[in-house]
Amino acid sequence: MRPSTLVPAAVGLLLLSPATAAAQITGGLGFNVMVFGSFSAANTETNGRLAVGGSATLQNYGIGTDAGTPDDRASLVVGGSLGGANVGIGHGQAHVAGALAPGAVSFNPPGRTVATGPSPIDFAAQRAFYADLAARLGAQSTTAGATVAASHGTWTLTGAAAGVNVFNVDAASFGNACTVNVNIPVNATAIINVSGAAARTTTCGIFVNGGGANGDATTAMAGRVLWNYHQATSLEFRGSVIGSVLAPNAVFTMGYAQLVGDFVGLQGTSNTEFYVRPFVGEIPGTTVPEPTTLALLAGGLAAVGAVARRRR
């Protein structure tokens, strides 16, 4: 199983510079989920690594269960307090900057403790970075030849480009979709820009080249799909999602479902299980500046270099 590489470290969710550079959405520290404000979740798990800038309330929640999660990095970083109970960490360390509910966190295998002190991540810088990235991607025009067809609640997005296929849809209309089909060539990239302040996902399912959400067995093409909610201030997840989600300004709600990819959001609540499937597609446009701050992870982690290596 591949390690999670979509989320940011202050070291940089870095986008490589060419106009269509292969890039990881979250840079060298590789979190599966990054939330800039508060986060509340229960009865599910983040299979990779979780970073929360504000306070977190986690109940019956697993973190770092994916076999590819590194043991020498923080699988959980909380910039505020951590409340709740039965938070189990498989692989990796933990760092909580604020108050920690007694006995809330356990490690399996044991022998590790929760590090405290100032947050190792500058979440404000990360939010600014991702907001800029989302806006830049949202300004991209639809790729020549890419089509969007809607019929009886089914939307079909078809791209023929071997590289990047950009689609632009309106949240008000797209939110009425029941089923969404994304069809692109193997090893191509799909970037779906969803415009509008209030957005919601489909209820019946998302399929990429015919494959639906199936946990760890989900098609590898999930790593080449990016949903960019660049204008959203509210985002309601009504079903499972294949692909990574960029929603840096959105307050989100997530029900019992799967998200197979990485997630970046402002703040919200979740019962969704996050599966590790890092974005390994291509990013169109010019170079995106990295945050200037450098994150040092707790648990003896050293700073990562300024350039993130592509990890498969």
C-alpha positions, 0 to 999 in steps of 0.5 A: 500500500502506498504512503499518503502524500497529499497533504501539506507540511509547512515544508510545502505542499509543493507544486513543481514548476513546469506548466504541467508538472507532476505534483503531489497536492500535499508535500513532504510531510504527507498527511491524508487529511488536513483541516485548518480549524476545528474537526469533530469525527467519530466511529471511523478512521483516517487510514493515513495521517491527520492534521488539525489546526484547531481543536479536535474531538475524536470518538472511537477513531483510528489513525495511521492504520495504513501499512504505509504510514511511517512510524517515525513521523507524527500521524496526528498533529493537533494545533489546539486541544484534543478531546474525546475517547478511544483514539487509536494510533497504529503507525506513527507518533502524535503531537497535541499543542493544547489540552489533551483529554486524559486517556484519550489516545492509545498506541498499538503497539504501545510504547509511544507517548503524545508530544506536547508544545507549540504546533509543528505546523503553521496552519495559517500559512498552509491555509493561505497556500491551499487557498491560493492553489485552489484559486489558481486551479479554479481559473483554468479553462476547460480543456479543449475536447473535454465534455460534460453531459447531464441526463436524468441525474447522471453526469458524465465528464469525458476527457481525451487528453493524455495529460491534464483534463480540466472540467468546470461545473457549477455547484448549484447544478452539479449538486443535483447529480445522483451519479457522476462518471469521470472518463479519462485515458489511463494515466491522465489527470482530471481536475474538476473545478466546482464553482459556487459558495454552497456545494454538495457531492453526489448521492448515488456514487462517483465512478472513475473509468467505470470503477466505484469506491471500494476502500483499498481496492479502489481503482488506482485512477483515484490518485489522478482525480482532483475535486477543486471546490475553490469557491465553496464556503460550505460543502456537504458530502452526501456519499462516497468520493473517489479522488482528492478534495481541495476545499480550503475555505469550506465548512464541511459535513461528512456522513458515513461514506468513503473518501478515497484520496486526500482531503483539505478543508477549513473545518467540520464534522465527519463520519467518513473513512479516509483511505490513502490514495495520494494525488499523483496527477499533473497540475496545470499552470505556473509555479505556485509559491511554497509557504515560507515556514518550515515544519518540524514534526514531533517525535524526533522528526527533522525538517524535510527538504524544500522539494518533495519527492514523488512517492508511489 
